[in-house]
Amino acid sequence: MTDPASAGAARARRQDDLLIVVVDHPPVNALSADVRRGLAEAIAQAGVDPQVRAVVLAGAGANFIAGADIREFGKPPRPPALPDVCNAIENCPKPVVAALHGAALGGGLEVAMAAHYRVALPDARLGLPEVNLGLLPGAGGTQRAPRLMGAAAALDLMLSGAPITAAGALASGLVDRVAEGGDALAAGLAYARELLDQGAGPRRSRDAQGLADKTAARAALAESGERAARARGLYSPLRIVEAVRAAVELPFDEGLATERSLFLQCLDSPQRAALVHAFFAERGTTRVPELKQARPRPLGRVGVVGGGTMGAGITVALLDAGLSAVMIEQDEAALARGLARVRDVYDQAVRKGRLSAAQREERMARHAGALDYAALADADLIIEAVFEDMEVKRAVFAELDRVARPGAVLATNTSYLDVDCIAQATSRPADVLGLHFFSPAHIMKLLEIVVGRATAADTVATGFELARRLRKIPVRAGVCDGFIGNRILAVHRQAADMMMQDGASPYEIDAAVRAFGYPMGPYQMTDMAGGDIGWATRKRRAATRDPAIRYVEIADRICERGWFGQKTGRGFYRYEAGSRQGRPDPEVLEIVDAERRRAGVTPRAFSEGEIQRRYLAAMINEAANVLEEGIADKPADVDAVFLHGYGFPRYRGGPLFYADTVGPARILEDIRAWRNEDPAFWKPSALLVRLAESGRDFASLNTAQP
Ligand code: 3H9
């Protein structure tokens, strides 16, 4: 007999003596206020209804529950609170079984842990990813997970933020069984029936014995405390450790109270706001007009022209995504090198245990090489990744125009050059776009989708579809020198170079940028990428450089000595053979001094704060120009570019989110003050001026979306 009762986004219905509670709140069953209320009402009903002997909790659609509703953070809380719902589930006098499939994350896993028994389908992913949002599990997760799986495994789950599989959850005690497959609800019902047949009653996670061995638990805390302290600048990891310490040392209810207070501290922290912004920024990049207007073209066979570092990296990304790729090179030797580069990546992955030999062979079997462009005749998409030179690229595109089938998408991986000019080398500019991968292309998440004047909407849609298949973060960019990322990078690198000439050492600048939260400073980055790359770009731009902008020659002096960074053992830093750890080089400081003298500069001191202010202001001002010119559609897209392509600290949300935390008016004030010393460089962006003078912020521009 069924007894349907709808309760918002969590529906309860009785089936014989079982109460089935299904969370049905697309897209991911997040725990909105309605879902929480529905769950609370269902559990209350189960408690009082004499016909109900057990409860089964499940999720509709692709997931169990993906966690708290992230959109509610920072807004006034709406009852019932999730911790209360979880406590009510745990205190239910009838056994509660959670049946997990898909994502059981954050608050979703906390609901499952509050249940008395857990069964998971093999596809389930269980995790406590709150740390990625600057939070800690705040609905009993820090207290229940260690009791179920031990302190070490629970701390790892919370500090890594990475989900584990159903099999892993079974091994660690987080779930009781893994069902064969099929339907989660059916597995939950079968389990509940078995439990009733065995006469099993509620079994509360608060009473689980995972922390019985206090010595082991304290050792795990000590180790995790060190790990959390190493998490550069992050606020929540140390608080996660504190909450688990409470689980180890205090009675359950006191532990819950400690967790609550630490959770609220995290919720109020600027890092939480920044990390939640980052979460939505990277999902919002696909809100582009073309995706509303057109469908992607087919994407099965892809050609890659060029087997250098970029071409090989792009090929690996394609093969990893299940696509077939044919690589074109100019001669046998270059092709052999290109194919070997791809194979090397897979050999390393096999050596490190990340891939099986069979997987490597399966991927390599989808890869072919050719010298003749005719091999591209049936490709759906061709990505050019040859030498960064306009004439070379135009020649390649003329050739592609000759061989590609009608409707094939032709993409250039240029990082600076004019995509319109490249497109004009073909008779089909509507099919041409830029796909700017970042190196190493099979690892870096960012993909700038560069839309030319003539690019058709379905060509753009195909670029976005490729990004989806490659699991990359696509950001729509307009045509200009350097698109979004490299254009802005050039300007704040210039600010750094000017500070270096005016008195800050490269080591002070790197240290200040690291102190802001970057993994490395700009000169360490140069040394890692190879100083010759920037040198070639500077030479290329020499003729068109704005003569009013000060040109700092220090990096050229270093390159002239053949010091290209890590690969030559010397750059801005010195490297011992085989080491990537550079140490400051007194000879570099002499070069810097000599250049200052030559430029007639009397060096002055720069504090860490001033270095950061100038570096960031230059970045933000140019980002505002990029928005004003329509090169980027919205501020959050610029943030996504810097988070995923340039190492901007995620807990600061991206340059324009950060700009809002400082305030556009204050940044403008700085730029206006510096304008006196260098009017050509420190030109306030018209957009920054408008925002500052109207009291608005960059976030206000994120809302006006297509
Ligand atoms: C937490 O639980 C705190 C508690 O401990 C304590 C509370 C007291 N809320 O990623 P997708 C949206 S913290 C609201 O593209 P996928 C997302 O914005 C939370 N919305 O899909 C997107 O919207 P749109 C801990 C959410 O299949 C749409 O759903 N949980 C939420 O690639 C599809 O998302 C997490 O951190 C949410 N929780 O991946 C899990 N989640 O279509 C966060 C997603 O408008 N979520 N949306 O752009 C994920 O990791 C992935 O979304 C998931 C699905 C793996 C679930």
Boltz pocket constraint, residues with backbone or C-beta under 6 A from the ligand:
constraints:
  - pocket:
      binder: B
      contacts: [[A, 27], [A, 28], [A, 30], [A, 63], [A, 66], [A, 67], [A, 68], [A, 69], [A, 70], [A, 71], [A, 82], [A, 83], [A, 103], [A, 105], [A, 106], [A, 107], [A, 108], [A, 110], [A, 129], [A, 130], [A, 133], [A, 135], [A, 136], [A, 137], [A, 138], [A, 139], [A, 141], [A, 279], [A, 280], [A, 283], [A, 284]]
      max_distance: 6.0
